[in-house]
Each structure stands twice: as C-alpha cells, then as structure tokens.
C-alpha cells in the first residue's frame, strides 16, 4: 500500500510539475508580433516579459513550418527573416515559440506556447526608402532627372541587388516638381530611372522631389518615401548648368 501511495504521489507531482512548467512558459510567450521591412530587409519583432526563456521562430507560406536557423532558441526579441522569405511575392506567416526553462527530450515543440504573426508579403508590403537623384539642364526649357535605384540587403552571388532587380517592370518613379514661389505642382510617372522633363519656363527656378512608385501594390504601400527636395537656381534668363545646381542627397 505504501508503494502504491508513493507511485501515485510521484505521478501527481510529475503532472503538477508539467502543468506548472507549461503555464509558466505560457506566461512569458511572445506578444505584439510586428513586421518591419525596408528595401526588402525584413525583421520580425515582438515583446516579452523579462525572463530566462528562449524563443524559436518558424515561418511558412502555406505549407509546413520551417525553422529560421539564426533564430533557434534565442533570447532576443527580434529575428531577421530577409533571406528566408523567398520567393518574395508570396504571403508568409511567422510563429514565435516560447521554449520552457527546462525541456525534456520527449517534449513536443508543437505544444509549446506560441504566437502567430499577421500575414506578410515582402514584394507587396516592404517599404521603399527615399532615393538619390540628380538634375541636369538639357536646354532652356528642359532638364534630365537621373535616379539611383536604392540597394537592398539581398545578394545574388557577389552582386548586391537593387529594388529594380526585384521589382523589375513593376517599379516606376513619381516626380513632383513646381516653379519656385508657385503653389501649383506637376507630377510625372516614369518607367525609367532617367526622365526628361520639358515645358519649363526659361530662367525660372524649379524644385523637384522623387519617390519610388509601385502601382501594382495595395494603395498603402504603393509609394516609397519622398526624397529631399532639389531646386535649380533661376537667373532671370535660363536654367543654369549642372555645376550651379543646389544639390541635396538623401540616402534613406
């Protein structure tokens, strides 16, 4: 009888320990999962209560869950998934598991407390930074605007890819410009990184701003950040050459 009581006691204690461990891990599970993505560099962030727990990030695009190797049992509250979310034009979901402080080899990770992220599509949702551009005079009434495609943190072999390498023909640029002192603005949308703008008033100063524009995206993420404004000086006669332009660069 004593032996039976001992066995029952051990069973109850073990069950209580398992339940307590699970409840304790659930108390410290990840919360407020958010995607942060700029120029296709994508980071998942979350909040947690201070503890000694480790966290494991998995992701999927509709199939089974895959482990992000750099984010396996980490104490950080963020995970970069840039190189895992490929192809780019797919919708992914991530999951942050809270690992118990004391794990048994028979534990099933699928039963660990976890929190799922909202769906995220890098191709359609990654924000685009402000671009760098230059303005060159063509003649009294025309200028060329030359835009440098922002680089991403993605490499293909030894080559660092630009946003055009990823977006290809979906990438366009929006140029907003106006005559200095005027409230009327004009806009031009171009498929190319080099645009000639004509019909300017000779001798007048004009100001230009440029932003990446992807009309195939949802409206909220169609436009990148506006560049810093660049203005040409007016001298009462004609627009001056490139060496006299007031040029400001912004790298985003």
Residue frames relative to the residue before (quaternion, step in Angstrom):
aa qw qx qy qz dx dy dz
X 1.0000 0.0000 0.0000 0.0000 0.00 0.00 0.00
X 0.6380 0.5302 -0.3232 0.4553 3.56 1.01 -0.86
X 0.6479 0.5211 -0.3181 0.4555 3.56 1.01 -0.86
X 0.6389 0.5278 -0.3225 0.4574 3.58 1.00 -0.83
X 0.6449 0.5158 -0.3167 0.4667 3.57 0.99 -0.85
X 0.6372 0.5338 -0.3236 0.4519 3.56 1.03 -0.82
X 0.6571 0.5102 -0.3030 0.4650 3.57 0.96 -0.94
X 0.6586 0.5087 -0.3054 0.4629 3.56 0.94 -0.92
X 0.6447 0.5268 -0.3133 0.4568 3.54 1.00 -0.85
X 0.6545 0.5090 -0.3096 0.4655 3.55 0.96 -0.90
X 0.6474 0.5259 -0.3158 0.4523 3.56 1.01 -0.85
X 0.6647 0.4954 -0.2974 0.4736 3.55 0.94 -0.91
X 0.6621 0.5105 -0.3068 0.4550 3.58 0.93 -0.89
X 0.6531 0.5129 -0.3126 0.4612 3.56 1.00 -0.88
X 0.6474 0.5123 -0.3152 0.4681 3.57 0.97 -0.86
X 0.6516 0.5142 -0.3112 0.4628 3.55 0.97 -0.86
X 0.6433 0.5219 -0.3213 0.4588 3.58 1.03 -0.81
X 0.6469 0.5170 -0.3158 0.4632 3.58 1.00 -0.86
X 0.6658 0.4976 -0.3005 0.4678 3.57 0.92 -0.93
X 0.6538 0.5163 -0.3124 0.4565 3.57 0.96 -0.89
X 0.6474 0.5210 -0.3130 0.4598 3.58 0.99 -0.88
X 0.6645 0.4996 -0.3001 0.4678 3.57 0.95 -0.90
X 0.6601 0.5008 -0.3084 0.4673 3.57 0.94 -0.89
X 0.6479 0.5291 -0.3172 0.4468 3.55 1.00 -0.86
X 0.6518 0.4996 -0.3131 0.4771 3.60 0.99 -0.81
X 0.6408 0.5334 -0.3248 0.4465 3.58 1.01 -0.83
X 0.6018 0.5771 -0.3517 0.4255 3.58 1.10 -0.68
X 0.7731 0.3357 -0.1609 0.5135 3.55 1.08 -0.74
X 0.3279 0.7616 -0.5094 0.2303 3.59 1.12 0.45
X 0.6262 -0.5654 0.3947 0.3639 3.55 -1.24 0.58
X 0.0825 -0.7837 0.6151 0.0266 3.55 -1.13 0.75
X 0.8271 0.2661 -0.1745 0.4634 3.55 -1.37 0.22
X 0.1083 0.8084 -0.5666 0.1172 3.58 0.78 1.00
X 0.0301 0.8023 -0.5916 0.0735 3.57 -0.84 1.04
X 0.3453 -0.7133 0.5752 0.2028 3.54 -1.15 0.76
X 0.0412 -0.7531 0.6560 0.0270 3.56 -1.07 0.84
X 0.1187 0.8116 -0.5563 0.1336 3.57 -0.55 1.14
X 0.0564 0.7803 -0.6177 0.0802 3.56 -0.82 1.09
X 0.8345 -0.0537 -0.0150 0.5482 3.57 -0.72 1.13
X 0.6895 -0.5310 0.2362 0.4323 3.54 1.05 1.00
X 0.4935 0.5489 -0.4847 0.4693 3.58 1.19 0.43
X 0.0486 -0.8528 0.5173 -0.0531 3.56 -0.36 1.28
X 0.0343 -0.7956 0.6034 -0.0431 3.54 -0.80 1.13
X 0.2397 -0.7343 0.6186 0.1439 3.55 -1.04 0.86
X 0.0579 -0.7994 0.5979 0.0086 3.59 -0.82 1.01
X 0.0192 -0.7868 0.6168 0.0058 3.54 -1.22 0.55
X 0.3641 -0.7032 0.5591 0.2456 3.55 -1.29 0.19
X 0.0448 -0.7839 0.6192 0.0082 3.55 -1.20 0.64
X 0.4944 -0.5917 0.5271 0.3573 3.52 -1.31 0.21
X 0.5961 -0.5754 0.4016 0.3903 3.62 -1.04 0.65
X 0.2578 0.7412 -0.5829 0.2107 3.57 -0.84 1.01
X 0.5360 -0.6165 0.4614 0.3460 3.54 -1.29 -0.01
X 0.3937 0.7518 -0.4567 0.2668 3.57 1.24 0.22
X 0.3042 -0.7060 0.6083 0.1978 3.52 -1.30 0.52
X 0.2402 -0.7785 0.5695 0.1088 3.54 -1.21 0.60
X 0.1610 -0.7763 0.6058 0.0664 3.54 -1.08 0.82
X 0.2143 -0.7876 0.5701 0.0939 3.56 -0.84 1.05
X 0.0196 -0.7603 0.6492 0.0010 3.53 -0.97 0.95
X 0.1254 -0.7906 0.5972 0.0508 3.57 -1.22 0.43
X 0.0115 -0.7889 0.6140 0.0202 3.54 -1.29 0.32
X 0.2672 -0.7426 0.5878 0.1777 3.54 -1.31 0.34
X 0.7860 -0.2255 0.1073 0.5655 3.54 1.12 0.70
X 0.6843 0.4275 -0.2796 0.5203 3.57 1.19 -0.49
X 0.7849 -0.2955 0.2227 0.4970 3.58 -1.15 -0.58
X 0.6025 -0.5722 0.4238 0.3604 3.54 -1.29 0.40
X 0.1535 -0.7735 0.6115 0.0655 3.57 -1.03 0.90
X 0.4098 -0.7207 0.5072 0.2355 3.57 -1.01 0.83
X 0.3387 -0.6880 0.6030 0.2196 3.55 -1.06 0.84
X 0.4106 -0.7686 0.4294 0.2371 3.58 -0.32 1.26
X 0.6817 0.4921 -0.2968 0.4527 3.59 0.99 -0.79
X 0.7474 0.3480 -0.1936 0.5318 3.58 1.23 -0.32
X 0.3697 0.7080 -0.5008 0.3336 3.55 0.93 0.99
X 0.8332 -0.1117 0.0081 0.5415 3.55 -0.55 1.26
X 0.3020 0.7446 -0.5258 0.2791 3.55 0.68 1.17
X 0.4189 -0.6978 0.5198 0.2596 3.56 -1.21 0.48
X 0.4913 0.6619 -0.4280 0.3706 3.59 1.29 -0.12
X 0.3462 -0.7168 0.5590 0.2320 3.55 -1.31 0.23
X 0.7037 0.3356 -0.3001 0.5497 3.55 1.07 0.81
X 0.0961 -0.7851 0.6113 0.0248 3.54 -1.25 0.52
X 0.2794 -0.7504 0.5723 0.1768 3.58 -0.82 0.97
X 0.1159 -0.8209 0.5592 0.0065 3.54 -0.75 1.15
X 0.2349 0.8301 -0.4857 0.1411 3.58 1.29 0.21
X 0.7809 0.3741 -0.1874 0.4637 3.56 0.71 -1.08
X 0.6315 0.5323 -0.3361 0.4527 3.58 1.27 0.04
X 0.6873 0.4915 -0.2872 0.4512 3.57 1.09 -0.66
X 0.3813 0.6780 -0.5190 0.3542 3.54 0.46 1.29
X 0.4473 -0.1849 -0.8668 0.1201 1.57 -1.93 1.66
X 0.6029 -0.6138 0.3792 0.3405 3.56 -1.14 0.67
X 0.7362 0.4100 -0.2355 0.4841 3.57 0.99 -0.80
X 0.4935 0.5695 -0.4990 0.4279 3.52 0.60 1.27
X 0.4229 -0.6923 0.5226 0.2622 3.54 -1.21 0.46
X 0.1258 -0.8185 0.5606 0.0057 3.54 -0.68 1.19
X 0.1507 -0.7325 0.6531 0.1193 3.51 -1.32 0.50
X 0.1858 -0.7748 0.5950 0.1053 3.58 -1.00 0.82
X 0.1637 -0.7660 0.6155 0.0867 3.53 -1.26 0.51
X 0.1678 -0.7699 0.6090 0.0902 3.57 -0.94 0.92
X 0.1725 -0.7929 0.5811 0.0623 3.56 -0.58 1.22
X 0.2893 -0.7204 0.6020 0.1869 3.54 -1.13 0.71
X 0.2583 -0.7792 0.5540 0.1389 3.56 -0.59 1.16
X 0.5073 -0.6441 0.4697 0.3274 3.62 -0.94 0.82
X 0.5979 -0.5635 0.4233 0.3818 3.56 -1.19 0.49
X 0.7757 0.1593 -0.0817 0.6052 3.56 1.09 -0.74
X 0.0955 -0.8201 0.5642 0.0098 3.55 -0.48 1.23
X 0.2722 -0.7232 0.6135 0.1628 3.50 -1.21 0.68
X 0.5787 -0.6158 0.4005 0.3542 3.58 -1.02 0.71
X 0.6632 0.4918 -0.3057 0.4742 3.58 1.22 -0.37
X 0.4405 0.7043 -0.4594 0.3144 3.60 1.25 -0.05
X 0.2986 -0.7282 0.5903 0.1795 3.55 -1.12 0.75
X 0.3972 -0.7486 0.4732 0.2405 3.64 -0.41 1.17
X 0.5929 0.5851 -0.3707 0.4108 3.59 1.12 -0.56
X 0.6832 0.4704 -0.2824 0.4818 3.57 1.23 -0.40
X 0.4661 0.6632 -0.4599 0.3626 3.60 1.25 0.00
X 0.5821 -0.5608 0.4367 0.3951 3.61 -1.10 0.53
X 0.0615 0.8078 -0.5814 0.0752 3.57 -0.93 0.83
X 0.1999 -0.7469 0.6213 0.1274 3.52 -1.35 0.34
X 0.2949 -0.7651 0.5507 0.1560 3.57 -0.91 0.94
X 0.4315 -0.6771 0.5347 0.2637 3.54 -1.18 0.64
X 0.5684 -0.5067 0.4908 0.4235 3.51 -1.35 -0.01
X 0.5988 -0.5564 0.4118 0.4028 3.63 -1.12 0.45
X 0.0483 -0.7976 0.6013 -0.0015 3.57 -1.13 0.69
X 0.1131 -0.7720 0.6243 0.0378 3.56 -0.99 0.97
X 0.3751 -0.7651 0.4685 0.2331 3.65 -0.31 1.18
X 0.6587 0.5368 -0.3199 0.4191 3.58 0.89 -0.92
X 0.7750 0.3650 -0.1755 0.4851 3.56 0.98 -0.83
X 0.7925 0.3560 -0.1607 0.4683 3.58 1.15 -0.46
X 0.5195 0.6354 -0.4419 0.3621 3.63 1.13 -0.29
X 0.4249 -0.7014 0.5116 0.2564 3.58 -0.86 0.95
X 0.2812 -0.7484 0.5792 0.1593 3.56 -1.18 0.63
X 0.4219 -0.7351 0.4778 0.2309 3.56 -0.80 1.05
X 0.6618 -0.4867 0.3880 0.4178 3.55 -1.34 0.17
X 0.3788 -0.7476 0.5088 0.1968 3.56 -1.04 0.80
X 0.3893 -0.6479 0.5940 0.2754 3.51 -1.40 0.26
X 0.0795 0.8036 -0.5867 0.0601 3.59 -0.92 0.82
X 0.2359 -0.7405 0.6083 0.1611 3.54 -1.32 0.33
X 0.2371 -0.7460 0.6053 0.1444 3.55 -1.28 0.47
X 0.0431 -0.7953 0.6046 -0.0076 3.58 -0.87 1.01
X 0.4495 -0.6817 0.5110 0.2686 3.55 -1.02 0.83
X 0.2429 -0.7470 0.6032 0.1386 3.57 -1.00 0.91
X 0.7418 -0.1959 0.1481 0.6240 3.55 0.94 -0.97
X 0.7962 -0.3282 0.1981 0.4681 3.58 -1.25 -0.19
X 0.8094 0.2745 -0.1190 0.5054 3.58 1.06 -0.66
X 0.7326 0.3769 -0.2225 0.5213 3.60 1.26 0.17
X 0.0640 -0.7660 0.6374 0.0526 3.55 -1.25 0.60
X 0.3289 -0.6904 0.6000 0.2349 3.53 -1.33 0.37
X 0.1572 -0.7541 0.6313 0.0894 3.56 -0.97 0.92
X 0.0776 -0.8040 0.5895 -0.0005 3.58 -0.66 1.16
X 0.1521 -0.8211 0.5498 0.0180 3.56 -0.62 1.21
X 0.2887 -0.7294 0.5944 0.1771 3.55 -1.06 0.81
X 0.4058 -0.7140 0.5142 0.2472 3.58 -0.67 1.11
X 0.4583 -0.6834 0.4844 0.2971 3.65 -0.76 0.94
X 0.4092 -0.6965 0.5347 0.2481 3.55 -1.10 0.75
X 0.3359 -0.7000 0.5898 0.2220 3.53 -1.23 0.55
X 0.5364 -0.5947 0.4685 0.3730 3.59 -1.28 -0.05
X 0.5218 0.6400 -0.3975 0.4002 3.57 1.32 0.21
X 0.1434 -0.7862 0.5978 0.0626 3.56 -0.95 0.92
X 0.1378 -0.7352 0.6567 0.0967 3.51 -1.21 0.67
X 0.7715 -0.0737 -0.0125 0.6319 3.53 -0.03 1.30
X 0.7794 -0.2585 0.2195 0.5267 3.57 -0.74 -1.08
X 0.6093 0.5851 -0.3409 0.4125 3.59 1.26 -0.16
X 0.3052 -0.7225 0.5932 0.1814 3.55 -1.00 0.92
X 0.3551 -0.7767 0.4854 0.1873 3.57 -0.62 1.13
X 0.3358 -0.6997 0.5922 0.2168 3.54 -1.20 0.66
X 0.6611 -0.4849 0.3593 0.4457 3.57 -1.24 0.15
X 0.6123 0.5437 -0.3622 0.4453 3.62 1.12 -0.52
X 0.5930 0.5654 -0.3674 0.4400 3.59 1.08 -0.63
X 0.7179 0.4209 -0.2401 0.4999 3.57 1.10 -0.69
X 0.7573 0.3947 -0.2131 0.4747 3.58 0.80 -1.01
X 0.1762 -0.8306 0.5064 0.1505 3.57 1.25 -0.50
X 0.8564 -0.1122 0.0737 0.4986 3.61 -0.85 -0.93
X 0.5524 0.6012 -0.4047 0.4119 3.60 1.23 -0.14
X 0.6272 0.5487 -0.3395 0.4363 3.60 1.21 -0.41
X 0.0431 0.7536 -0.6540 0.0509 3.52 -0.95 1.01
X 0.3017 -0.7345 0.5707 0.2091 3.55 -1.30 0.16
X 0.2460 -0.7467 0.6040 0.1307 3.52 -1.08 0.86
X 0.1057 -0.7858 0.6086 0.0298 3.56 -0.79 1.07
X 0.0947 -0.7736 0.6259 0.0278 3.55 -0.76 1.09
X 0.1109 0.8077 -0.5702 0.1009 3.60 -0.77 0.97
X 0.0293 -0.7924 0.6090 -0.0164 3.52 -1.21 0.57
X 0.5329 -0.6015 0.4897 0.3382 3.53 -1.27 0.46
X 0.5485 -0.6390 0.4265 0.3300 3.55 -0.86 0.98
X 0.7871 0.2696 -0.2323 0.5038 3.56 -0.85 1.03
X 0.6569 0.4793 -0.3073 0.4943 3.58 1.29 -0.14
X 0.3810 -0.7191 0.5313 0.2356 3.57 -1.14 0.62
X 0.5845 0.5925 -0.3703 0.4127 3.58 1.24 -0.22
X 0.1273 -0.8064 0.5758 0.0438 3.58 -0.71 1.09
X 0.2192 -0.7372 0.6218 0.1479 3.51 -1.23 0.61
X 0.1623 -0.7773 0.5988 0.1039 3.55 -1.21 0.52
X 0.0648 -0.7672 0.6375 0.0279 3.51 -1.17 0.71
X 0.1440 -0.7762 0.6088 0.0782 3.59 -0.92 0.90
X 0.0658 -0.8285 0.5553 -0.0305 3.54 -0.70 1.13
X 0.4478 -0.6666 0.5304 0.2717 3.56 -1.18 0.67
X 0.7144 0.4633 -0.2222 0.4751 3.54 1.23 -0.58
X 0.5108 -0.6253 0.4930 0.3240 3.55 -1.32 0.29
X 0.7080 0.3335 -0.2445 0.5725 3.58 1.31 -0.03
X 0.0059 -0.8178 0.5713 -0.0685 3.56 -0.62 1.17
X 0.2089 -0.7464 0.6148 0.1459 3.56 -1.01 0.80
X 0.1433 -0.7825 0.6041 0.0480 3.54 -0.81 1.09
X 0.0980 -0.8140 0.5725 0.0013 3.55 -0.70 1.14
X 0.6968 0.4961 -0.3383 0.3923 3.55 -1.33 0.03
X 0.3935 0.7085 -0.4923 0.3176 3.59 1.18 0.49
X 0.4963 -0.6371 0.4958 0.3193 3.57 -1.19 0.51
X 0.4733 -0.6970 0.4633 0.2748 3.56 -0.70 1.09
X 0.8278 0.2501 -0.1917 0.4641 3.53 -1.07 0.84
X 0.6245 0.5482 -0.3398 0.4404 3.60 1.26 -0.05
X 0.4528 -0.6582 0.5295 0.2853 3.55 -1.19 0.62
X 0.0803 -0.7843 0.6146 0.0265 3.56 -0.99 0.93
X 0.2219 -0.7620 0.5963 0.1209 3.55 -1.16 0.70
X 0.1538 -0.8110 0.5642 0.0166 3.55 -1.00 0.96
X 0.0104 -0.7495 0.6615 0.0228 3.53 -1.23 0.67
X 0.1524 -0.8002 0.5786 0.0420 3.56 -1.08 0.79
X 0.0217 0.7778 -0.6281 0.0100 3.57 -1.16 0.67
X 0.5125 -0.5936 0.5150 0.3461 3.55 -1.17 0.61
X 0.0655 -0.7977 0.5994 -0.0052 3.56 -1.06 0.79
X 0.0307 -0.7991 0.5991 -0.0399 3.57 -0.72 1.15
X 0.1900 -0.8477 0.4837 0.1067 3.62 0.21 1.24
X 0.5963 0.5779 -0.3704 0.4162 3.61 1.18 -0.36
X 0.6001 0.5778 -0.3500 0.4284 3.59 1.26 -0.25
X 0.6316 -0.4611 0.4274 0.4536 3.57 -1.32 0.06
X 0.6635 -0.5606 0.3210 0.3774 3.57 -1.06 0.76
X 0.6511 0.5578 -0.3245 0.3996 3.61 0.96 -0.84
X 0.7917 0.2699 -0.1431 0.5290 3.61 1.11 -0.56
X 0.3445 0.7709 -0.4794 0.2394 3.59 1.21 0.34
X 0.8070 0.2857 -0.1203 0.5026 3.57 0.88 -0.92
X 0.3963 -0.6990 0.5467 0.2353 3.54 -1.05 0.84
X 0.7011 -0.4340 0.3408 0.4516 3.56 -1.32 -0.08
X 0.4944 -0.6402 0.4963 0.3153 3.57 -1.09 0.69
X 0.4751 -0.6383 0.5265 0.2994 3.54 -1.15 0.68
X 0.5732 -0.5102 0.4803 0.4248 3.53 -1.32 0.04
X 0.5636 -0.6416 0.4181 0.3097 3.56 -1.04 0.81
X 0.1018 -0.7482 0.6510 0.0781 3.53 -1.19 0.70
X 0.1187 -0.8106 0.5726 0.0321 3.57 -0.92 0.93
X 0.3327 -0.6993 0.5928 0.2211 3.55 -1.16 0.68
X 0.4243 -0.6912 0.5078 0.2906 3.62 -1.00 0.68
X 0.2508 -0.7442 0.5936 0.1759 3.58 -1.11 0.63
X 0.1744 -0.8074 0.5557 0.0945 3.59 -1.01 0.74
X 0.6376 -0.5325 0.3354 0.4443 3.55 1.23 0.29
X 0.7446 0.3413 -0.2180 0.5306 3.59 1.24 -0.20
X 0.7899 -0.1856 0.1759 0.5574 3.58 0.32 -1.26
X 0.6040 -0.5157 0.4445 0.4144 3.52 -1.30 0.19
X 0.4232 -0.7200 0.4949 0.2398 3.55 -0.96 0.86
X 0.6482 -0.5391 0.3845 0.3760 3.55 -1.32 0.31
X 0.7586 -0.4209 0.2657 0.4204 3.52 -1.38 0.24
X 0.6595 0.5393 -0.3306 0.4061 3.59 0.94 -0.80
X 0.6977 0.4427 -0.2814 0.4878 3.59 1.21 -0.29
X 0.4603 0.6864 -0.4549 0.3319 3.60 1.24 0.00
X 0.3665 -0.6738 0.5921 0.2471 3.52 -1.15 0.69
X 0.0248 -0.8540 0.5173 -0.0499 3.58 -0.12 1.31
X 0.0427 -0.7693 0.6375 -0.0012 3.54 -0.89 1.02
X 0.1752 -0.7960 0.5734 0.0834 3.58 -0.88 0.93
X 0.0562 -0.7785 0.6249 0.0144 3.52 -1.05 0.81
X 0.2254 -0.8269 0.5057 0.0990 3.56 -0.62 1.09
X 0.4914 -0.7045 0.4167 0.2976 3.59 1.19 0.06
